[in-house]
């Protein structure tokens, strides 16, 4: 297959990834009352930005061509499906969050625990959306560096951030946060509950 198919898919996916939050939060966001954007958080956001930009660099320049590999139909089609599923989860997550959404560790004025929509089924659907999307991108993009770059960044972001988000949300909304939805509580996850899945905090 021509790599131009991959370039078109990645470019369209990237545009959708940017348009979804922009279109659903056009009314702006509320005032931040608590922020935990420390050195670790800034480093994770920088790493995520790099992982996001490397596929675009692969599209626009030959700088990563040394890591190219042939584009195969089966992983390409599977990747398109993962991309689409990830974008659907992302849309549903942003639609449910409303003004509670933030790109970093913040609590906003009047912050509420969201339990409707996709949050009735999955506690962290936005992380799940980005993991699905970045997995799809890794399958679609035929380059050993740019392909998995966003997946690696999102996986590290989730691993190193979710515990701090859980604690922040417990402080913000209290004990109601522990067991809402169908996911296990913080304490059950800490004990190794096999039901634990990627959740979104707000």
C-alpha positions in Angstrom: 0.0 0.0 0.0 1.1 3.6 -0.6 2.2 5.5 2.5 0.0 8.3 1.3 -3.0 6.3 2.7 -1.4 6.4 6.1 -0.6 10.1 5.8 -4.2 10.9 4.9 -5.6 8.8 7.8 -3.2 10.3 10.3 -3.8 13.9 9.1 -7.6 13.4 9.2 -7.4 11.8 12.6 -5.3 14.6 14.0 -7.7 17.2 12.7 -10.6 15.4 14.3 -8.6 15.1 17.6 -8.3 18.9 17.7 -11.8 19.7 16.5 -13.7 17.6 19.0 -12.7 19.5 22.1 -12.7 22.8 20.4 -16.2 22.3 19.1 -17.6 21.1 22.4 -16.0 23.7 24.6 -16.7 26.9 22.5 -18.4 28.5 25.5 -15.2 28.5 27.4 -14.3 27.0 30.8 -14.8 28.1 34.4 -12.2 29.5 36.7 -9.5 27.2 38.1 -9.6 27.0 41.9 -7.0 24.3 42.4 -4.0 23.3 40.2 -1.4 20.6 40.5 0.6 21.4 37.5 4.0 20.7 38.9 7.3 19.6 37.2 6.1 16.0 36.6 2.9 17.2 35.0 4.7 19.7 32.8 7.1 17.0 31.7 4.3 14.6 30.9 2.5 17.3 28.9 5.7 18.1 27.0 6.2 14.4 26.3 2.6 14.0 25.1 3.0 17.0 22.8 6.2 15.5 21.3 4.4 12.2 20.8 1.5 14.0 19.1 3.8 16.0 16.8 6.1 13.3 15.6 3.5 11.7 13.3 3.0 15.2 11.7 6.7 15.5 11.3 6.7 12.2 9.5 3.9 13.5 7.1 5.6 16.8 6.4 9.3 15.9 6.3 11.7 13.0 5.5 13.5 13.3 8.8 12.1 10.0 10.1 12.2 8.1 6.9 15.1 5.9 8.2 12.5 4.1 10.4 9.9 3.5 7.6 8.5 0.1 7.0 5.9 -1.2 4.4 2.3 -0.3 4.9 0.2 -3.5 5.1 -3.6 -3.7 4.5 -4.5 -5.7 7.6 -2.9 -3.4 10.3 -4.0 -0.4 8.3 -7.7 -1.4 8.3 -7.5 -2.5 12.0 -5.8 0.9 12.8 -8.6 2.8 11.1 -11.2 1.0 13.2 -9.2 1.8 16.4 -8.8 5.4 15.4 -12.6 5.7 14.8 -13.4 4.1 18.1 -11.0 6.3 20.0 -12.5 9.4 18.4 -16.0 8.3 19.3 -15.0 7.8 22.9 -13.3 11.2 22.9 -16.4 12.9 21.6 -18.7 11.2 24.1 -16.2 12.1 26.9 -16.0 15.8 26.0 -19.8 16.0 25.5 -20.4 14.7 29.0 -17.7 16.7 30.8 -18.8 20.2 29.7 -17.0 22.9 31.7 -15.4 20.3 34.0 -12.8 19.5 31.3 -9.2 20.5 31.7 -6.1 19.4 29.8 -4.1 19.2 33.0 -4.6 18.5 36.8 -7.0 21.2 37.8 -10.3 21.6 39.7 -12.6 24.3 38.4 -15.1 26.5 40.2 -18.3 24.5 40.7 -16.6 21.3 39.8 -19.0 18.4 39.7 -18.7 14.6 39.5 -19.9 13.6 36.1 -21.7 10.2 36.1 -24.0 10.5 33.1 -23.4 9.6 29.4 -20.3 7.5 28.8 -19.2 8.0 32.4 -22.0 5.7 33.5 -20.0 2.8 32.0 -16.3 3.8 32.1 -14.7 5.9 34.8 -11.9 7.3 32.7 -13.3 7.2 29.1 -11.0 10.1 27.9 -7.9 8.2 28.7 -9.4 5.1 27.1 -10.2 7.2 24.0 -6.6 8.4 23.7 -5.2 4.9 24.3 -7.5 3.5 21.5 -6.7 6.4 19.2 -2.9 6.1 19.7 -3.0 2.4 19.2 -4.8 2.9 15.9 -2.2 5.4 14.9 0.6 3.0 15.7 -1.0 0.4 13.4 -1.8 2.9 10.6 1.5 4.8 10.5 4.3 2.7 8.9 7.2 4.1 10.9 8.9 2.5 13.9 9.4 5.9 15.6 6.5 8.1 14.7 4.0 5.2 14.7 4.1 4.3 18.4 5.2 7.8 19.6 1.8 9.0 20.8 0.9 5.6 22.3 4.0 5.5 24.4 3.4 9.1 25.6 -0.3 8.5 26.4 0.6 5.3 28.2 3.2 7.1 30.4 0.7 10.0 31.0 -2.0 7.6 32.2 0.4 5.5 34.3 2.1 8.5 36.1 -0.9 10.8 36.4 -4.1 8.8 37.2 -3.2 8.1 40.8 -2.7 11.9 41.5 -6.0 12.6 39.7 -7.8 10.1 41.8 -6.6 11.7 45.0 -7.4 15.2 43.7 -11.0 14.2 42.8 -11.5 12.5 46.2 -10.5 15.9 47.8 -12.8 17.8 45.4 -16.0 15.7 45.5 -15.5 13.5 48.5 -16.4 9.8 49.1 -19.0 9.8 46.3 -16.1 9.6 43.9 -14.8 6.2 45.2 -17.3 3.9 43.8 -19.4 5.8 41.2 -20.3 4.2 37.9 -19.5 0.5 37.3 -15.8 0.7 38.1 -14.2 -0.4 41.4 -13.3 2.0 44.1 -9.8 3.4 44.7 -9.3 1.0 47.5 -10.4 -2.1 45.5 -8.0 -1.1 42.7 -5.2 -0.7 45.2 -5.8 -4.3 46.3 -5.5 -5.6 42.7 -9.1 -5.8 41.7 -9.1 -7.3 38.1 -12.0 -5.1 37.0 -9.8 -2.0 36.9 -10.0 -0.3 33.5 -8.8 3.1 32.2 -11.0 5.8 33.7 -11.5 9.5 33.4 -11.7 11.5 36.5 -14.1 14.3 36.1 
